[in-house]
C-alpha cells in the first residue's frame, strides 16, 4: 500500500542486496491516490479502512491549507457514526 503523493511512482517489487545476499519481493501494489475518484464510495462505506483512506486523501488535498485541514478533520470526526460510514 503506497501513501505517497507521486501518482507516477508505482513499484511492484523491492530488492535489497548486502554482502552478495539478495532479498527480493514482488507484490501487488495499491496506491491510495487511486481512490480520489471514489470519495463518495469511501464516505458511504462502513469499512474502517475507507475512513483511513479518506482522511489520508483529505490530508494530501489540504497540505498547504491548515484552515481547510482543520475543518475536514472536524467534519470527518463528527460525521463518523457508530454503525459505520459517514453521515
URSULMO-V382406 format. One record per residue. N is the residue number from 1. RES is the residue in one small letter. PHI is phi in whole degrees, 0 to 359 (none if undefined). PSI is psi in whole degrees, 0 to 359 (999 if undefined). Layout:
[[N/RES/PHI/PSI] [N/RES/PHI/PSI]]
//
This chain:
[[1/x/none/126] [2/x/249/127] [3/x/246/18] [4/x/282/175] [5/x/253/16] [6/x/259/104] [7/x/292/343] [8/x/271/343] [9/x/276/113] [10/x/219/70] [11/x/289/153] [12/x/232/7] [13/x/206/163] [14/x/216/138] [15/x/219/151] [16/x/216/136] [17/x/233/136] [18/x/211/125] [19/x/54/45] [20/x/65/16] [21/x/251/134] [22/x/235/134] [23/x/245/133] [24/x/224/134] [25/x/238/136] [26/x/245/138] [27/x/209/161] [28/x/277/129] [29/x/261/135] [30/x/238/126] [31/x/251/118] [32/x/299/330] [33/x/301/333] [34/x/294/344] [35/x/272/0] [36/x/303/324] [37/x/280/358] [38/x/241/30] [39/x/301/316] [40/x/299/317] [41/x/298/319] [42/x/297/318] [43/x/296/327] [44/x/271/349] [45/x/286/147] [46/x/261/10] [47/x/278/123] [48/x/302/330] [49/x/295/327] [50/x/300/320] [51/x/294/318] [52/x/298/318] [53/x/294/316] [54/x/300/315] [55/x/298/316] [56/x/299/313] [57/x/296/319] [58/x/294/325] [59/x/296/317] [60/x/296/320] [61/x/297/326] [62/x/253/26] [63/x/310/318] [64/x/247/21] [65/x/226/83] [66/x/297/329] [67/x/293/313] [68/x/296/321] [69/x/299/315] [70/x/299/317] [71/x/297/315] [72/x/295/321] [73/x/300/314] [74/x/296/315] [75/x/296/315] [76/x/294/323] [77/x/292/315] [78/x/290/324] [79/x/287/337] [80/x/289/120] [81/x/257/171] [82/x/290/334] [83/x/274/357] [84/x/108/169] [85/x/72/178] [86/x/246/146] [87/x/280/999]]
//
